[in-house]
Amino acid sequence: MAKGKQVFFCQECGFESTKWMGQCPGCKAWNSFCEEKVTVGAKSQSGKRTVVAPTSILEVETTDETRFTTGIGELNRVLGGGIVSGSLVLVGGDPGIGKSTILLQMCRNMSEMGQKILYVSGEESLSQIKMRAERIGNFTKDMLLLCVNNLEDVEEYVKKDTPKVIVIDSIQTIVTDDVESAPGSVSQVKEVTARLMRMAKQTGIAIFIVGHVTKEGTVAGPRTLEHMVDTVLYFEGERNAGFRVLRAVKNRFGSTNEIGVFEMKGTGLAEVKNPSQLMLDGRPDDTSGSVVVCTMEGTRPILLEIQALVCQSSFNLPRRTSVGLDYNRVNLLLAVLEKRGGIVMAGCDAYVNIAGGMRLDDPSADLGIVFALVSSFKNRAIPSDMVMFGEMGLSGEVRGVSGAEQRVREAAKMGFKTCIIPRSNLDNVKKMKDIGDMKVVGVANIQQALEYI
């Protein structure tokens, strides 16, 4: 006979305890425990358990038809080339960022290919989904809608018919009768996700689940949710900005370095084929503190504008602000400028920004940050046809970066005439024949770099 017991769960990592604790022993988060009632049933002892023998990896056969397209090139890129059959994909992002929109567009494209799609919504009614779908375009009869909150209803349909893809919107609204707790609780989210994973592996159905995010930007619920799924996709970008960036933070079937760039329009999300042109649109000419750098997102080079503003401080402690860049990295480069470059900004406020709302973690942008800071400090404009990249060391040396040829080729394609790169990458770039009359300059340290400002 099943009986219930009170259990405390950590909302951050899912750690289970029989009593409330102020700090979680697992993730060290404070005041993260919540009380839930869990039903424990007696396990059936009837029947014998089948013994499963291991298989040699050399005997396992793979097929080439393991992926199928979503009809959206940027989404295929982030997924690693398409959807893998039997995979479980988690899509997260801020409210209104475009999670449901891109999944509806994916469903529309796949239904036009004759593939049966099941869209399960626990938040909207059929008419509400229809109104949102009409904004995207026309759908076929293979697009099926199911507005339920119970996982058992989804499982009953799968027993009768097997769709190609199932979309769950959202995981926090789906519950199972086996767990007696509120929707969105730790135990409900873990149990529902585990059963969806088992369904995907047993039937070969690709399942996409939408996850709400917390104010910190992470998926709401236990951290173990991201460990259970095969792929985790995050939408980035400001809601008021025109473009969105789809990034894979976990992917068992592909790279996590690829990004997809979309532009929000009235008819949904449109793919951006040339992100560099979008990011540089509206860039001012002959303005100090504005520098173009070339960064790599996976296999794709992207040109970004770094803006810096340096002015005299009226406080004893100068203010340092960075948007889209690591704050500590900017402070480190300011210290290198003072120690190795002889440029003292101790009495100045410094503000650094990535134009367009992008976030950049690539250390190859160090050279561009230094150029932008010095350009604003000296009030000297960097030529608008100059681009640069390179990592800066604490000794003032400019270190080589990967993908230098792709970066220079992208800059030449966008019409830049001068490219400043690390000297260690210069030999490989000089062998390139498809960059036209672009002038490529190699620098070895910060002193040589500052000669071009």
C-alpha positions as CSV (number, residue, x, y, z in Angstrom):
1,M,0.0,0.0,0.0
2,A,1.4,3.4,-1.0
3,K,2.0,5.9,1.7
4,G,3.2,9.5,1.8
5,K,6.2,11.1,3.5
6,Q,7.4,14.7,3.9
7,V,10.8,15.3,2.1
8,F,12.8,18.5,1.7
9,F,14.3,19.3,-1.7
10,C,16.9,21.8,-2.7
11,Q,15.4,24.0,-5.4
12,E,18.9,24.6,-6.9
13,C,20.4,21.1,-7.2
14,G,17.7,18.7,-6.1
15,F,19.4,17.5,-3.0
16,E,17.0,15.5,-0.8
17,S,16.8,15.6,3.0
18,T,14.4,14.4,5.7
19,K,14.7,17.7,7.5
20,W,15.0,21.4,6.6
21,M,18.5,22.8,6.5
22,G,19.6,26.4,6.1
23,Q,22.5,25.6,3.7
24,C,22.4,22.8,1.1
25,P,25.3,20.4,1.5
26,G,25.3,19.7,-2.2
27,C,25.5,23.2,-3.9
28,K,26.0,25.3,-0.7
29,A,23.0,27.5,-1.5
30,W,21.2,29.2,1.4
31,N,17.5,28.9,2.1
32,S,16.9,26.8,-1.0
33,F,15.0,23.9,0.7
34,C,11.3,23.4,0.1
35,E,9.0,20.9,1.7
36,E,7.1,18.4,-0.5
37,K,5.0,15.3,0.0
38,V,6.3,12.2,-1.9
39,T,4.2,9.0,-2.3
40,V,6.2,5.8,-1.8
41,G,4.6,2.7,-3.3
42,A,5.4,-0.9,-2.7
43,K,7.4,-2.4,-5.6
44,S,6.0,-5.4,-7.4
45,Q,7.9,-8.7,-6.7
46,S,6.1,-10.7,-9.4
47,G,8.0,-12.0,-12.4
48,K,11.7,-12.5,-12.9
49,R,14.0,-9.8,-13.9
50,T,15.6,-10.2,-17.3
51,V,19.4,-10.3,-17.3
52,V,20.8,-7.9,-19.9
53,A,24.3,-8.8,-21.2
54,P,26.7,-6.1,-22.2
55,T,27.7,-5.6,-25.9
56,S,31.1,-4.9,-27.3
57,I,31.5,-1.5,-28.8
58,L,33.0,-3.1,-31.9
59,E,29.7,-4.9,-32.5
60,V,27.5,-1.8,-32.3
61,E,26.3,-0.6,-35.8
62,T,25.5,3.0,-36.5
63,T,23.5,4.4,-39.4
64,D,23.9,7.6,-41.4
65,E,20.3,8.5,-41.1
66,T,20.5,9.5,-37.4
67,R,19.5,13.1,-37.9
68,F,16.6,14.9,-39.6
69,T,16.3,18.6,-40.4
70,T,14.2,21.2,-38.6
71,G,13.7,23.3,-41.7
72,I,15.6,26.1,-39.9
73,G,19.3,26.3,-40.8
74,E,20.4,28.2,-37.7
75,L,18.7,25.8,-35.4
76,N,20.2,22.8,-37.3
77,R,23.7,24.4,-36.8
78,V,23.2,24.7,-33.0
79,L,21.8,21.2,-32.7
80,G,24.9,19.8,-34.5
81,G,23.4,19.2,-37.9
82,G,19.8,18.4,-37.1
83,I,17.6,16.6,-34.7
84,V,18.7,13.2,-33.4
85,S,16.0,10.6,-33.2
86,G,15.2,9.7,-29.6
87,S,16.9,12.8,-28.1
88,L,15.5,15.0,-25.3
89,V,16.2,18.8,-25.8
90,L,15.6,21.5,-23.2
91,V,15.0,25.0,-24.5
92,G,15.4,27.8,-21.9
93,G,15.3,31.6,-22.0
94,D,13.7,34.7,-20.6
95,P,9.9,35.2,-21.0
96,G,9.0,36.6,-24.4
97,I,12.5,35.8,-25.9
98,G,11.1,33.5,-28.6
99,K,11.2,29.9,-27.2
100,S,7.7,28.9,-28.2
101,T,7.9,30.9,-31.4
102,I,10.9,29.0,-32.8
103,L,9.5,25.7,-31.8
104,L,6.2,26.5,-33.6
105,Q,8.2,27.5,-36.7
106,M,10.1,24.2,-36.4
107,C,6.8,22.3,-36.1
108,R,5.4,24.1,-39.1
109,N,8.4,23.3,-41.3
110,M,8.4,19.6,-40.3
111,S,4.7,19.2,-40.8
112,E,5.0,20.6,-44.3
113,M,7.5,17.8,-44.9
114,G,4.8,15.3,-44.1
115,Q,6.1,14.4,-40.6
116,K,3.6,14.1,-37.7
117,I,4.2,16.6,-34.9
118,L,2.5,16.7,-31.4
119,Y,2.5,20.1,-29.6
120,V,1.6,19.7,-26.0
121,S,0.8,22.9,-24.1
122,G,-0.1,23.2,-20.4
123,E,-0.2,27.0,-20.4
124,E,-2.4,27.9,-23.4
125,S,-5.7,26.8,-24.9
126,L,-6.2,25.5,-28.4
127,S,-7.5,28.9,-29.7
128,Q,-4.6,30.8,-28.1
129,I,-2.1,28.5,-29.8
130,K,-4.0,28.9,-33.1
131,M,-3.9,32.7,-32.9
132,R,-0.1,32.6,-32.3
133,A,0.4,30.1,-35.1
134,E,-1.5,32.2,-37.7
135,R,1.1,34.9,-37.2
136,I,3.8,32.5,-38.3
137,G,2.1,31.0,-41.3
138,N,-0.1,28.2,-42.6
139,F,0.0,24.7,-41.0
140,T,-0.9,21.3,-42.3
141,K,-3.1,18.6,-40.8
142,D,0.0,16.8,-39.5
143,M,0.4,19.5,-36.8
144,L,-1.5,18.1,-33.8
145,L,-2.3,20.1,-30.6
146,L,-2.9,18.6,-27.2
147,C,-3.7,21.0,-24.3
148,V,-3.3,18.9,-21.1
149,N,-1.4,19.1,-17.9
150,N,-1.2,15.3,-17.2
151,L,1.7,13.3,-18.5
152,E,-0.4,10.1,-18.6
153,D,-2.6,11.7,-21.3
154,V,0.5,12.2,-23.5
155,E,1.7,8.6,-22.9
156,E,-1.7,7.2,-23.8
157,Y,-1.6,9.0,-27.2
158,V,1.9,7.8,-27.9
159,K,0.7,4.2,-27.4
160,K,-1.9,4.7,-30.1
161,D,0.3,6.7,-32.6
162,T,3.9,7.6,-32.8
163,P,4.7,11.2,-33.9
164,K,8.1,12.2,-35.2
165,V,8.6,15.1,-32.7
166,I,6.8,16.0,-29.4
167,V,7.0,19.6,-28.0
168,I,6.2,20.1,-24.3
169,D,5.4,23.7,-23.4
170,S,6.4,23.8,-20.6
171,I,7.9,21.2,-18.3
172,Q,6.9,23.2,-15.2
173,T,3.2,22.8,-16.0
174,I,3.1,19.0,-16.6
175,V,2.4,16.7,-13.7
176,T,2.2,13.0,-13.1
177,D,-0.2,11.1,-10.8
178,D,2.6,9.2,-9.3
179,V,3.9,12.2,-7.4
180,E,1.6,14.1,-5.0
181,S,3.1,17.6,-5.2
182,A,2.3,20.9,-6.9
183,P,3.2,21.4,-10.6
184,G,6.7,22.8,-11.1
185,S,8.0,21.3,-7.8
186,V,11.3,19.6,-7.7
187,S,9.9,16.1,-7.5
188,Q,7.4,16.7,-10.3
189,V,9.9,18.2,-12.7
190,K,12.4,15.3,-12.0
191,E,9.8,12.6,-12.4
192,V,8.2,14.0,-15.6
193,T,11.6,14.6,-17.2
194,A,12.8,11.1,-16.3
195,R,9.7,9.5,-17.9
196,L,10.0,11.7,-21.0
197,M,13.6,10.6,-21.4
198,R,12.5,7.0,-21.1
199,M,9.8,7.6,-23.7
200,A,12.2,9.2,-26.1
201,K,14.8,6.3,-25.8
202,Q,12.2,3.5,-26.1
203,T,10.2,5.0,-29.0
204,G,12.8,7.0,-30.9
205,I,10.7,10.2,-30.7
206,A,12.6,13.4,-30.4
207,I,11.2,15.5,-27.6
208,F,11.6,19.2,-27.0
209,I,10.7,20.7,-23.6
210,V,10.5,24.4,-22.8
211,G,11.8,25.4,-19.4
212,H,11.1,28.5,-17.4
213,V,14.1,30.5,-16.1
214,T,14.8,32.1,-12.8
215,K,15.9,35.7,-12.3
216,E,19.5,34.6,-12.5
217,G,18.8,33.3,-16.0
218,T,19.0,29.5,-15.3
219,V,16.3,27.0,-15.8
220,A,13.9,26.9,-12.9
221,G,13.9,23.7,-10.8
222,P,16.7,21.4,-9.9
223,R,20.0,21.6,-11.6
224,T,19.8,17.9,-12.3
225,L,17.2,18.7,-15.0
226,E,20.0,19.9,-17.3
227,H,22.0,16.7,-16.5
228,M,19.1,14.5,-17.5
229,V,18.5,15.8,-21.0
230,D,20.7,15.3,-24.0
231,T,20.8,18.9,-25.2
232,V,20.3,22.3,-23.5
233,L,19.6,25.4,-25.6
234,Y,19.5,28.9,-24.3
235,F,18.0,32.0,-25.9
236,E,20.0,35.2,-25.3
237,G,19.4,38.8,-26.1
238,E,17.5,41.7,-24.8
239,R,13.7,41.6,-25.3
240,N,13.8,45.1,-26.8
241,A,16.6,44.3,-29.1
242,G,15.9,43.1,-32.7
243,F,18.0,39.9,-32.7
244,R,18.2,36.8,-30.6
245,V,21.1,34.4,-30.1
246,L,20.5,30.7,-29.6
247,R,23.4,29.0,-27.9
248,A,23.9,25.3,-26.9
249,V,25.4,25.0,-23.4
250,K,25.2,21.2,-23.5
251,N,25.0,18.8,-26.5
252,R,25.7,15.1,-26.4
253,F,25.5,14.9,-30.2
254,G,27.4,18.0,-31.3
255,S,29.5,20.9,-30.4
256,T,28.6,23.5,-27.8
257,N,30.5,26.3,-29.5
258,E,28.0,27.0,-32.3
259,I,25.4,29.7,-32.1
260,G,22.3,30.6,-34.1
261,V,21.4,34.2,-34.8
262,F,17.8,35.2,-35.4
263,E,16.0,38.5,-35.9
264,M,12.5,39.0,-34.3
265,K,9.9,40.1,-36.9
266,G,6.2,40.3,-37.0
267,T,6.0,36.9,-38.6
268,G,8.3,35.2,-36.1
269,L,12.0,34.6,-36.0
270,A,14.0,35.1,-39.2
271,E,17.4,33.6,-39.7
272,V,20.4,36.0,-39.9
273,K,22.7,34.7,-42.6
274,N,25.3,37.4,-42.1
275,P,25.6,38.2,-38.4
276,S,28.6,40.5,-38.9
277,Q,26.7,42.9,-41.1
278,L,23.9,43.0,-38.5
279,M,26.2,43.7,-35.6
280,L,28.0,46.5,-37.4
281,D,24.9,48.2,-38.7
282,G,24.8,51.8,-37.5
283,R,28.4,52.0,-36.5
284,P,29.6,55.6,-36.3
285,D,32.6,56.7,-38.4
286,D,35.6,58.7,-37.1
287,T,34.6,58.3,-33.4
288,S,37.1,57.6,-30.7
289,G,36.6,54.5,-28.6
290,S,35.0,52.5,-31.4
291,V,36.9,49.4,-32.5
292,V,35.9,46.3,-34.6
293,V,37.1,42.9,-33.5
294,C,36.6,39.5,-35.1
295,T,35.6,36.7,-32.7
296,M,34.9,33.0,-33.3
297,E,31.6,31.3,-32.3
298,G,32.2,27.7,-33.1
299,T,33.2,27.6,-36.7
300,R,31.6,30.9,-37.5
301,P,33.7,34.2,-37.5
302,I,31.6,37.2,-36.4
303,L,32.6,40.9,-36.4
304,L,31.6,42.9,-33.4
305,E,32.0,46.5,-32.3
306,I,33.6,47.3,-29.0
307,Q,32.9,50.7,-27.6
308,A,34.8,52.4,-24.7
309,L,34.4,55.7,-22.9
310,V,37.2,57.0,-20.7
311,C,36.7,60.2,-18.8
312,Q,38.1,62.0,-15.8
313,S,36.6,60.7,-12.5
314,S,35.1,63.0,-9.9
315,F,35.4,60.3,-7.2
316,N,38.3,58.9,-5.2
317,L,37.6,55.4,-6.5
318,P,37.2,55.5,-10.4
319,R,34.2,53.7,-11.7
320,R,34.6,50.6,-14.0
321,T,31.7,49.2,-16.0
322,S,31.5,46.6,-18.6
323,V,28.5,45.3,-20.6
324,G,28.8,42.1,-22.6
325,L,32.4,41.5,-21.4
326,D,33.9,40.0,-18.3
327,Y,34.3,42.8,-15.7
328,N,37.4,41.3,-14.2
329,R,39.0,40.9,-17.7
330,V,38.6,44.6,-18.4
331,N,40.2,45.5,-15.1
332,L,43.1,43.1,-15.9
333,L,43.7,44.8,-19.3
334,L,43.6,48.3,-17.6
335,A,46.4,47.1,-15.3
336,V,48.4,45.7,-18.2
337,L,48.0,49.1,-20.0
338,E,49.4,50.9,-17.0
339,K,52.2,48.6,-16.2
340,R,53.4,47.5,-19.7
341,G,52.0,50.2,-21.9
342,G,52.8,53.3,-19.8
343,I,49.2,54.6,-20.0
344,V,47.9,55.6,-16.6
345,M,44.1,55.6,-16.2
346,A,44.0,55.4,-12.4
347,G,42.1,58.7,-12.2
348,C,39.6,57.9,-15.0
349,D,36.2,56.2,-15.2
350,A,36.2,53.5,-17.9
351,Y,33.1,52.1,-19.5
352,V,33.3,49.3,-22.1
353,N,30.3,47.9,-24.1
354,I,29.6,45.4,-26.8
355,A,27.3,47.1,-29.3
356,G,24.2,45.3,-30.1
357,G,23.7,43.5,-26.8
358,M,26.0,40.5,-27.5
359,R,28.0,38.7,-24.8
360,L,31.7,37.9,-25.6
361,D,33.9,35.5,-23.7
362,D,36.6,35.0,-26.4
363,P,40.0,36.2,-25.1
364,S,40.9,37.2,-28.7
365,A,38.9,40.4,-28.1
366,D,41.7,41.6,-25.6
367,L,43.5,43.6,-28.3
368,G,40.3,45.3,-29.4
369,I,39.4,46.3,-25.8
370,V,42.9,47.8,-25.3
371,F,42.6,49.8,-28.6
372,A,39.1,51.0,-27.6
373,L,40.3,52.2,-24.2
374,V,43.4,54.0,-25.5
375,S,41.5,55.5,-28.4
376,S,38.9,57.0,-26.0
377,F,41.6,58.1,-23.5
378,K,43.6,59.9,-26.2
379,N,40.5,61.0,-28.1
380,R,41.9,59.6,-31.3
381,A,39.6,57.7,-33.7
382,I,40.6,54.3,-35.0
383,P,40.3,54.1,-38.8
384,S,36.9,52.7,-39.7
385,D,38.4,50.1,-42.1
386,M,40.6,48.6,-39.4
387,V,39.9,45.3,-37.6
388,M,41.9,43.4,-35.0
389,F,42.1,40.4,-32.8
390,G,44.6,38.9,-30.3
391,E,44.9,37.7,-26.7
392,M,46.8,39.9,-24.3
393,G,49.1,38.4,-21.6
394,L,50.0,39.9,-18.3
395,S,53.5,40.6,-19.6
396,G,52.1,42.7,-22.4
397,E,52.6,40.1,-25.1
398,V,50.1,39.5,-27.8
399,R,49.4,35.8,-28.0
400,G,48.2,33.9,-31.1
401,V,44.6,32.7,-31.4
402,S,42.9,29.9,-33.3
403,G,41.1,30.3,-36.5
404,A,43.1,33.3,-37.7
405,E,42.6,32.5,-41.4
406,Q,38.8,32.4,-41.0
407,R,38.8,35.7,-39.1
408,V,40.9,37.6,-41.7
409,R,38.8,36.1,-44.5
410,E,35.6,37.3,-42.9
411,A,37.1,40.8,-42.3
412,A,38.2,41.0,-46.0
413,K,34.7,39.9,-47.1
414,M,33.2,42.8,-45.1
415,G,35.4,45.3,-46.8
416,F,38.1,46.1,-44.1
417,K,41.5,47.2,-45.4
418,T,43.7,46.7,-42.4
419,C,43.9,43.8,-40.0
420,I,46.1,43.8,-36.8
421,I,46.8,40.3,-35.6
422,P,49.3,38.5,-33.3
423,R,52.7,38.0,-34.9
424,S,52.6,34.3,-34.3
425,N,49.6,34.0,-36.7
426,L,51.2,36.2,-39.4
427,D,53.0,33.4,-41.3
428,N,49.8,31.4,-41.9
429,V,47.8,34.5,-42.9
430,K,50.4,35.7,-45.4
431,K,49.9,32.5,-47.4
432,M,46.2,33.3,-48.1
433,K,45.3,34.3,-51.6
434,D,41.7,35.3,-51.2
435,I,41.9,38.4,-49.0
436,G,42.5,40.8,-51.9
437,D,44.6,43.9,-51.1
438,M,44.0,43.8,-47.3
439,K,47.0,44.9,-45.3
440,V,47.8,42.4,-42.5
441,V,50.0,43.6,-39.6
442,G,51.5,41.4,-36.9
443,V,52.3,42.7,-33.4
444,A,54.2,40.9,-30.7
445,N,53.5,43.1,-27.7
446,I,51.4,46.0,-26.4
447,Q,54.1,48.6,-27.2
448,Q,54.0,47.7,-30.9
449,A,50.2,47.6,-30.9
450,L,50.0,51.1,-29.4
451,E,52.0,52.5,-32.3
452,Y,48.9,52.2,-34.5
453,I,46.8,54.5,-32.3
